Amino acid sequence: MRVPLFALAVTGALLFAGPSWSQQPAADEDLAKEIGALRAAQQDLDHRLDQLSKAIDDVAWFQRVGDVAVVDKWRIAGPSDANPKNPTGIGAGNPVKFYTYTFVPKDRNAGEKLPMLILPHGGVHADFTTYHAHIIRELMAQGYVVVAPDYRGSTGYGRDFYQLIDYGGREVDDIHASKQWALENFDFVDPQRVGLIGWSHGGLIVLMETFAHPKEYACVFAGVPVSDLIQRMGYLGKDYEDDFSAPYHIGKTVNQDIAEYKRRSPVWSVEKLAVPLLIHTNTNDEDVNVIEVEHLIQALKAAGKKFEYKIYKDAAGGHSFDRLDTTLAREARREIYAFLARYLKPPRSLP
């Protein structure tokens, strides 16, 4: 864990300020400013370290999957900033530029049309990393093209991009922009065989995307999906609430704007489901509590929707149970792949 520099400053100030420190308003004000500056410097350092980590991991992609996939990273554009600092300033309405990874099977046959999966990463703030390398290898073995966007708010691109986050909002539009871009640029992708796959926050994104554009996808898998932000704020506590109510984020607590949190939660849009859906969840999930996904399942049933789901009982690995390198995880992914194959018809089955 990184040691906060401002914490060291506070400790030093308390040790050396002397007994009359608390009685000196000017000194208090100066110290507060210094602590604020140190805190900002620490945050900037955190973002620079994230950028370094991202650069290293990008190189690792070629080593981890380069034997089976043509790996590339492209800079594309999505909708404009949802909350521009100066709405009337020059360029305020310009598209947000972001990166997306693509993975194409090296052994694809010339002229062959392939199915495509859009795979957004999870995390309130995270990025697409080689954590997914084994999943990409499995998808390459089946003959899928994979598009994995680092949508607005992702880490590894600096503070400004981080603060563009629009959870459950325009980040979903970035996913759609990635799909559209891929279809325009990859003539070997079959536009009738495009699916969505995502876990956790990525599960929320794929649900929101398929609700918004049901005619453009053949199927969707949502693993341990964030489903109801209102419930989530209740059981995850103040630190999580502070993330969402930050000025550059939603900017309000759920208590201040319930409607906005509902708008960004898949459970309140289930009536829009119009494509085959598979959901996985786990009763001992330490991140997305099973109660959230159960609420989603109940809402889909109440809306009369046909879908598939499986609730794993205390599966080892908790939130990550089906993304590990365990027998259970591999079996769970085979269930996912079998579901996807019914609708996307990849050239091969997983060996």
N, C-alpha and C positions, 0 to 999 in steps of 0.2 A: 504494500500500500504506500502511495506517495505521502510523504510527511508535509502537511500544510505549512508553508513558510510563515503565514500570518499567525499560526499557533505559536511558533517559536518567538515571534516578535512580542506577542502578548505576555508570554512567560518571562521574557527578558525585562519587559517594562515593569512587571509586578515585582521582580526581584530587586531592581535597582531604583525604583521611583522614590522610595523612602516613605515615611509615615504620613507626610503631608500631600502625597500624590493625589488622593481623592478630593482634596480641597483646592485643587488648582484647575478651574474650568478651562483656561487656555491650554494647559498641558493636556487635559482630557481631549479637547477638540483636535489638537495636533496629533495625538496618539491615534484617535479614531480615523483621521485622514490617512495616517501612515498604515494602519491596519487595512483600510480599504484599498490602498494602493498595492499592498503586498498580496491581498486576496486576489485582485485583478491580475497581478503578475503570475500568481500561481495558476489561475485559470488559463491564462495565455500559454503557460508552460505545458499544462495538461493537453491543450489542443495541439501544440507542436509535437508532443510525444505521440499523440494519436496519429498525426500525419506521418511520423517516422515509422510507427508500427504498421500503418497501412502500406507504405512504400515497400517495406520488407515482405509483408504478406502477399503483395501483388507479384513479387518475384517468385515466391513460393508456389503460386498457382501453376506456373510452368513446370516446376519440378514435380508437383504432386499429381497433375492430370495431363501434362503435355504429351504423354505417350499415347493417349487415347482421344484427346480433344484438341481442336484448334481453338486456342484461348485468345480472346481479345477484350479490350476495354475501350469503350467509345464515349465521347462527350456529346450529349444530345440536349434537348430542351423540353421543358414542360410548361405548364401555365405560369403566370406571373406570381409574385410574392403575395400571400394572403394578407399580410399585415405590413405594408411598406412603411418605412420610417417617415418618408415624405411623399404622400400619395400624389402630390402635384409636381414633384420634382422630375427632372429629366431622366428618362429611362425607368420611371417607377412601374410602368406597365409592361416592361420587357419580360420575356419568358425567363424562368429560372433554369440555369444550365446545371446539369448533373451527369454523372457517369453511370454507365451500365456495362456489366460483363456479359459476354456471350461465349457459349461453349457449343461447338459443332463437332459431331463425331468424325474422327479422322478417316474412318473406313466407309463413309457414305459413298454410294454409287452415283456416278454422273447421271444427271437427269432425274434422280429419285426425289420425290416429294416426301418430306419428313414432318412428323408432328412436332409441336413446340410447346414447352412449358415455361410459364412466367413464374419465377421464384423470388419473391421479395423477402429480405431478411427480417428477423424479429428485432425486439428491443425498442424501448422508447427512444433511445439514441443508441444506435449500433451501426454495423456495416457488414457487407458480405465478405466473409473471410474463408480461409481454408478449413475452418470448422466444418464446412459443407463438402470437403473434397471427396469423401467416400460416397456421399450421395450423388455428386456429379459423376463420379466414375460409374456408379450403378445406372444412372440415367443414360450415359454415353453407351454403355453396353447394350441398352435396349434400342438405341437409335434416335433418342430425342435431341432436338435443339433446345438449349436452355438459355433463357435471358434472365439475368439477375441484376436489377437496378439498385444503385445506391441513391435512393430517392432523397428529397430535401429533408434535412434534419439528421442525416447520417453522420457518423463520426469519421475522422480521418481527413477532413477537408477544411479545417479551420473553424474559428468561432462564428463567422458570419453565416456559413452554410449550416452549421449546427443550429443556429437560432432561426433558420427558415422553417423549422418544424411546423407541420400542420397536421397533427395526429388525427387520422380518420377523415381528413379533408383533402387538401390538394396533393398530399403525398400519394393518395390513391390515384389521382389524375396523372401523376408521374408514372405510375405503373401502366396505365392505359397508354400514355405517350410512348413508353418503351415497347409495348406490344405493337403499336402502329408503326413505329420506326422499324422494327424488325421485319414486319411484313413488307414494308416498302423497300427494304434493302436486301433481304434474303429471298431470292426467287425460288429457292429450294424448299421453302416452308409451305405446307398446305394450310391455307387460311381457315379451312373447315375443321382442322384438327389441332386446335389451340386450347390448352388447359391451364389451370391455375393451381399452384401448390405452395403452401406456406404454413409456418408454425408460429404459435404465440402471437405477437403483434403482427407478424406476417400472415397469420391466420385471419386476423381481423381485416387486414388489407385485402386479401383475396376474396373474402366474403363481401366486403363493400364494393369491390370492383365488379364482381359478378352480379350483384344487385343493380349496379348502375348500367351495365352493358351485357345483359343476359344473352343477347343474340350473337355475341362475338366469341363465346366460349363453349366448348363441348362438355366440360366437366370441371369440378373444383374439389380439391382436398384441403380441409382446414384442420391442422393438428393443434391440440391444446389452445384453441383460439381465444384471445381476449374477446369477450362477447358483450359485456355490459360495464361501461366505465363508471356508472353510478354505484353499482355493487362493489366494484373494484376500489373505488375511493374509500368505501366504508371499511374494508378489511385490510388494506395495505397501509393506512395511516398517513400521518402528516407529511413525512418526507416525500411520499408519492404525490400527495395533493399539492405540495409546493412546486413540484416539477411541472404539473399541468397548469397551475394558476400563475406561473411566471409571466411577466409582461410580454415576452416574445412568443409565448405559447398560447393557450386558450385565454389566459389573462384574468380568469375568474375561477372561483371555487365552484364545485358542483352545487353547493347551497345557494350560490349567487346566480347560477344560470343552469338549472336542470335541463332545460330544453336543448341547450347547446351540447351537453354531454350525451343526451339521448340521440341527437343527430349524428354523433360520431360513433355510435354503438350498434353493431350488427343486429343485436337482439330486437331492436325497434324497427327493423326494416325487413323482417323475414317474409312478409307477404310478397316481396319482390323476387323471391327465389324462383327460377324458371329453368335451371340446368341441374343435371345429376350432381349430388353433393355427398361426400363422405366426411365424417367428423370422427376424430379420435380424441379421447381425454383419459385422464388417469386420476384415481381417487386420492393419491398422495402427492399431487402436484403442489410444490411449494411456492410457485409463482402465480399461475392462473388456477385459482382454486376451482375444484370440480363443480362447485355450486354455480359458477358463471356459465360453464358449458351446459350444465343441466338446465339452466334457465333458457339457453338458446334452443336446446333440444325440445323442451316443453313448448316454447313459443312456435317452433316450426310445426310441431304436431297440432297445436291449437289452430294454426293457419291452414291446416289440411295439406301440408306439403309432403311429397314423397322424397325421402332421403335415406341415407345409411349412416349408422353411427356405431361406435364401440366404446364402452367405458371399461378401461383396464382397471383391475383391482390391485392397488398397491404395487404397481409395476416398478421394479428396481430402476432407479434413475430419476424418479419424480418427473419434473417438467421436461427433461430431456430423454425420457425413457425410450423413445423410438428413433432417436438420432445417435445412439451410442454404437459401439462396436461389440455388442453382446448378441447372443443367440436370440433373445427375446426381441431386441431392437430390429434385427435383420428379418425376423418373422413378421413383425409389425409392418416394416417397410414393404415386404412382399405383398401383404394385403393391400397396401396403398397402391403399389404398382399394378396389381391385378385389377383394381378398380379403374385406374387411369387407362389401362390397356383396352378395357371394354369399349371405351369411347374414342380413344386417340389412335388405336391400332398401330403401335410402333412396329418397326420391321422385325424386331427380335424380342424374345423373352429373356429375362435375367437368368444367366446360367445357374 
